[in-house]
Amino acid sequence: MAKPEVDQAACVGCGTCEAMCPECFEVRDDGKSWVICEDCDKCEEVAEACPVQAISCE
């Protein structure tokens, strides 16, 4: 598992990450995705699917 991070400056709030892994990502009222978990077993897959490459995994 890896710890996901979202680059808030790059995030466009498309919701792909939340749709793929709602237990780890949440698009909030500010229109940005936020990490809501410590570890994500789908982190690499979600990061690759982000259309603006705003997600990284540690």
C-alpha positions as CSV (number, residue, x, y, z in Angstrom):
1,M,0.0,0.0,0.0
2,A,1.0,3.6,-0.5
3,K,0.1,6.9,0.9
4,P,-1.7,9.1,-1.7
5,E,-1.2,12.8,-2.0
6,V,-3.2,15.3,-4.1
7,D,-1.5,18.3,-5.7
8,Q,-4.2,20.9,-4.9
9,A,-2.8,23.4,-7.5
10,A,-3.1,20.8,-10.3
11,C,-6.4,19.1,-9.2
12,V,-9.4,20.0,-11.4
13,G,-11.9,18.0,-9.3
14,C,-13.0,15.7,-12.1
15,G,-13.9,12.9,-9.5
16,T,-12.1,10.0,-11.2
17,C,-10.1,9.3,-8.0
18,E,-13.3,9.3,-5.9
19,A,-15.1,7.1,-8.3
20,M,-12.3,4.6,-8.4
21,C,-11.5,4.6,-4.7
22,P,-14.1,6.4,-2.5
23,E,-12.6,5.1,0.7
24,C,-9.5,7.1,0.0
25,F,-10.5,10.2,-2.0
26,E,-13.3,12.8,-1.6
27,V,-14.1,15.7,-3.8
28,R,-15.2,18.5,-1.4
29,D,-17.2,21.7,-1.8
30,D,-14.1,23.5,-2.9
31,G,-14.0,21.4,-6.1
32,K,-10.8,19.7,-5.1
33,S,-10.0,16.1,-4.3
34,W,-8.8,15.4,-0.7
35,V,-7.2,12.2,0.7
36,I,-9.2,10.7,3.5
37,C,-7.2,7.6,4.2
38,E,-3.7,6.7,5.4
39,D,-2.9,4.0,2.9
40,C,-4.4,3.1,-0.5
41,D,-4.0,-0.2,-2.2
42,K,-5.2,1.3,-5.5
43,C,-2.9,4.4,-5.3
44,E,-0.8,3.7,-8.4
45,E,-3.9,2.8,-10.5
46,V,-5.7,5.9,-9.4
47,A,-2.7,8.1,-10.0
48,E,-2.3,6.8,-13.5
49,A,-6.0,7.5,-14.2
50,C,-5.9,11.1,-13.0
51,P,-6.2,13.2,-16.2
52,V,-4.0,16.0,-14.8
53,Q,-1.5,13.9,-12.9
54,A,-2.5,15.6,-9.6
55,I,-2.1,12.3,-7.6
56,S,1.1,10.9,-6.4
57,C,1.9,7.9,-4.1
58,E,4.6,7.7,-1.4
